[in-house]
């Protein structure tokens, strides 16, 4: 594979998943980890991604310049957010994870909505604060610089003390057999706790994230109440998810 094509694939994976690991990219592209590291250094110097320990992070996922950010697949994420709005009602206590799809959803919330939102995500919390009718509670804990969410024992303890009406779960990797998975162990534990603490769980995922798997398991697909994608629900690619017991819109 030529350098330009390989680097374009790396950039796509970073934009899609926000964060990627060197070893995963090396296996995917059938090259050495050192080759991937050189590619990441070059892309970082070109201002196309952010090099981090063990991999790379997307530039679009930044807490302080979200409104001006170049969000990957923004149109598709707007479709998902529009579908999800129908499940959000005033007076609910809502738990919302991080991710650019959830940032788009928060941006689209109606101005007259009055509800309580809990989130472990710094960017999502900041976006929620732009809605005066919302009560925003930031889950505390160790702040992950790469995922930009609170993780660890303190965060999990807080989640165990609340029963949420609705959980809006940003989805990194979803597969009908392997279920919901994550690239980061602590983020996987966080999402497990979010699911346990919620009466209803909605997974939000662009179609490009379907049929992808990472190393850390969160849950099986039938433990999620609803999957919202940017596709029409009768698309063939969604059939295995319905067969696995997941409602899809």
C-alpha positions as CSV (number, residue, x, y, z in Angstrom):
1,X,0.0,0.0,0.0
2,X,1.4,3.4,-1.0
3,X,2.1,5.9,1.7
4,X,-0.6,8.4,0.7
5,X,-3.3,5.7,0.7
6,X,-2.1,4.3,4.0
7,X,-2.1,7.7,5.7
8,X,-5.5,8.4,4.3
9,X,-6.8,5.2,5.9
10,X,-5.2,6.2,9.2
11,X,-6.8,9.6,9.1
12,X,-10.2,8.0,8.3
13,X,-9.9,5.7,11.3
14,X,-8.9,8.5,13.6
15,X,-11.8,10.7,12.4
16,X,-14.3,7.8,12.8
17,X,-13.3,6.6,16.2
18,X,-11.7,9.8,17.7
19,X,-8.8,7.7,19.0
20,X,-6.8,4.8,17.5
21,X,-3.9,2.7,18.6
22,X,-0.6,2.1,16.7
23,X,-0.8,-1.7,17.1
24,X,-4.4,-1.9,15.9
25,X,-3.6,0.2,12.8
26,X,-0.5,-1.9,12.1
27,X,-2.6,-5.1,12.1
28,X,-5.3,-3.5,10.0
29,X,-2.9,-2.3,7.4
30,X,-0.5,-5.2,7.5
31,X,2.6,-3.0,8.2
32,X,4.9,-2.7,11.2
33,X,4.1,-0.5,14.2
34,X,7.2,1.6,13.4
35,X,5.7,2.4,10.0
36,X,2.5,3.5,11.6
37,X,4.4,5.6,14.1
38,X,6.2,7.4,11.3
39,X,2.9,8.0,9.5
40,X,1.3,9.4,12.6
41,X,4.3,11.7,13.2
42,X,4.0,13.0,9.6
43,X,0.2,13.5,9.9
44,X,0.7,15.3,13.2
45,X,3.3,17.6,11.7
46,X,0.8,18.3,8.8
47,X,-1.8,19.3,11.4
48,X,-4.2,16.5,10.4
49,X,-4.4,14.7,13.8
50,X,-2.9,14.8,17.3
51,X,-0.2,12.3,18.2
52,X,-0.8,10.8,21.7
53,X,0.8,8.0,23.7
54,X,0.3,4.8,21.9
55,X,-1.6,6.2,18.9
56,X,-3.4,9.3,17.7
57,X,-6.5,11.4,18.4
58,X,-8.8,13.4,16.1
59,X,-8.4,17.2,16.0
60,X,-12.2,17.7,15.7
61,X,-12.8,16.4,19.3
62,X,-11.6,19.3,21.3
63,X,-13.5,20.8,24.3
64,X,-13.0,24.5,23.7
65,X,-13.5,25.0,20.0
66,X,-16.4,22.6,19.3
67,X,-18.6,25.0,17.4
68,X,-15.8,25.7,14.9
69,X,-14.6,22.1,14.7
70,X,-14.5,20.0,11.6
71,X,-16.7,17.1,12.8
72,X,-16.2,14.0,10.7
73,X,-19.5,12.7,9.2
74,X,-21.4,15.7,10.6
75,X,-24.4,15.3,8.3
76,X,-24.8,11.7,9.4
77,X,-24.5,12.5,13.0
78,X,-27.1,15.2,12.6
79,X,-29.5,12.6,11.3
80,X,-28.9,10.4,14.3
81,X,-29.3,13.3,16.7
82,X,-32.6,14.3,15.0
83,X,-33.9,10.7,15.5
84,X,-32.8,10.7,19.2
85,X,-34.6,13.9,20.1
86,X,-38.0,12.2,20.2
87,X,-36.9,10.2,23.2
88,X,-35.8,13.2,25.3
89,X,-38.5,14.8,27.5
90,X,-38.7,17.5,30.1
91,X,-38.3,16.4,33.7
92,X,-36.2,13.4,32.8
93,X,-32.9,12.6,34.5
94,X,-30.6,11.7,31.6
95,X,-27.1,10.2,31.4
96,X,-25.1,11.1,28.3
97,X,-21.7,9.9,27.4
98,X,-19.0,11.7,25.3
99,X,-18.4,11.7,21.6
100,X,-19.1,14.0,18.7
101,X,-22.5,12.4,17.9
102,X,-23.7,13.3,21.4
103,X,-22.2,16.8,21.0
104,X,-24.4,17.2,17.9
105,X,-27.4,15.9,19.8
106,X,-26.8,18.4,22.7
107,X,-26.4,21.2,20.2
108,X,-29.9,20.4,18.7
109,X,-31.8,20.2,22.1
110,X,-34.9,22.4,22.1
111,X,-34.5,25.7,23.9
112,X,-37.4,25.1,26.2
113,X,-36.3,21.7,27.4
114,X,-36.1,21.4,31.2
115,X,-34.3,18.3,32.4
116,X,-31.3,17.1,34.4
117,X,-28.3,15.8,32.6
118,X,-25.4,13.9,34.1
119,X,-22.3,13.4,32.0
120,X,-18.7,12.2,32.5
121,X,-17.7,14.2,29.4
122,X,-16.1,17.6,29.6
123,X,-17.0,18.7,26.1
124,X,-20.6,17.5,26.5
125,X,-20.9,19.3,29.8
126,X,-19.7,22.5,28.3
127,X,-22.1,22.2,25.4
128,X,-25.0,21.4,27.8
129,X,-24.3,24.7,29.7
130,X,-25.4,26.6,26.7
131,X,-29.0,25.5,27.4
132,X,-30.3,27.6,30.3
133,X,-33.2,25.3,31.1
134,X,-31.0,22.3,31.9
135,X,-29.4,21.3,35.2
136,X,-26.0,19.9,34.4
137,X,-24.1,17.6,36.8
138,X,-20.6,16.6,35.9
139,X,-19.6,13.1,37.1
140,X,-16.3,13.5,38.9
141,X,-13.2,11.3,38.8
142,X,-9.9,11.1,37.0
143,X,-10.1,13.0,33.8
144,X,-8.8,11.0,30.8
145,X,-6.8,13.4,28.6
146,X,-7.4,11.3,25.5
147,X,-11.1,10.4,25.9
148,X,-11.9,13.7,27.7
149,X,-14.2,11.9,30.1
150,X,-14.1,11.2,33.9
151,X,-13.1,7.6,34.7
152,X,-12.1,5.5,37.6
153,X,-13.6,4.5,41.0
154,X,-15.1,7.9,41.9
155,X,-17.0,8.1,38.7
156,X,-18.3,4.5,39.0
157,X,-19.4,5.2,42.6
158,X,-21.4,8.2,41.6
159,X,-23.2,6.2,38.8
160,X,-24.2,3.5,41.4
161,X,-26.1,6.1,43.4
162,X,-28.5,7.3,40.7
163,X,-31.2,5.5,38.6
164,X,-31.4,7.4,35.2
165,X,-34.5,7.5,33.0
166,X,-32.4,7.5,29.9
167,X,-28.8,6.8,28.8
168,X,-27.6,8.2,25.5
169,X,-24.5,6.2,24.8
170,X,-22.0,7.2,22.2
171,X,-20.8,4.1,20.4
172,X,-17.2,3.4,19.3
173,X,-17.4,-0.2,18.1
174,X,-20.5,-2.3,17.5
175,X,-20.9,-5.9,16.2
176,X,-24.0,-8.2,16.2
177,X,-22.0,-11.1,17.7
178,X,-19.2,-9.3,19.7
179,X,-21.5,-6.6,21.0
180,X,-20.4,-3.2,22.1
181,X,-16.7,-2.8,22.7
182,X,-14.1,-0.1,23.3
183,X,-10.5,0.6,22.7
184,X,-9.9,1.9,26.3
185,X,-10.3,-0.3,29.4
186,X,-11.4,2.5,31.7
187,X,-13.9,3.8,29.2
188,X,-15.3,0.3,28.8
189,X,-15.9,0.1,32.5
190,X,-17.5,3.5,32.5
191,X,-20.0,2.5,29.8
192,X,-20.8,-0.8,31.6
193,X,-21.7,1.2,34.7
194,X,-23.7,3.7,32.7
195,X,-25.8,0.8,31.2
196,X,-26.4,-0.7,34.7
197,X,-27.6,2.6,36.1
198,X,-30.2,3.3,33.4
199,X,-33.7,2.2,32.8
200,X,-33.4,2.7,29.0
201,X,-30.2,2.7,27.0
202,X,-30.0,4.1,23.5
203,X,-26.8,3.5,21.4
204,X,-26.0,6.2,18.8
205,X,-23.7,5.0,16.0
206,X,-22.9,6.2,12.5
207,X,-23.1,3.3,9.9
208,X,-19.3,3.2,9.4
209,X,-18.9,2.0,13.0
210,X,-21.1,-1.0,12.5
211,X,-19.5,-4.4,12.3
212,X,-16.4,-3.2,14.1
213,X,-14.8,-4.8,17.2
214,X,-12.2,-3.8,19.8
215,X,-10.6,-5.7,22.6
216,X,-12.6,-4.5,25.7
217,X,-16.2,-5.9,26.0
218,X,-19.0,-3.7,27.3
219,X,-22.2,-5.7,26.6
220,X,-24.1,-7.8,24.1
221,X,-26.3,-6.0,21.7
222,X,-29.5,-7.3,23.3
223,X,-28.5,-5.4,26.5
224,X,-29.2,-2.2,24.6
225,X,-32.8,-1.0,24.2
226,X,-32.4,0.9,21.0
227,X,-29.9,1.5,18.2
228,X,-30.1,4.7,16.3
229,X,-28.0,5.0,13.1
230,X,-28.0,7.4,10.1
231,X,-29.5,4.6,7.9
232,X,-33.1,3.6,7.2
233,X,-34.0,0.8,9.6
234,X,-34.7,-1.7,6.8
235,X,-31.2,-1.7,5.4
236,X,-29.7,-5.1,5.0
237,X,-26.6,-4.2,7.1
238,X,-28.9,-3.8,10.1
239,X,-30.7,-7.1,9.8
240,X,-28.1,-9.1,12.0
241,X,-28.6,-6.5,14.8
242,X,-32.4,-7.0,14.7
243,X,-31.9,-10.8,14.6
244,X,-29.7,-10.4,17.7
245,X,-32.6,-8.8,19.6
246,X,-31.8,-5.1,19.1
247,X,-34.5,-2.6,18.2
248,X,-33.2,-0.3,15.4
249,X,-34.4,3.0,14.0
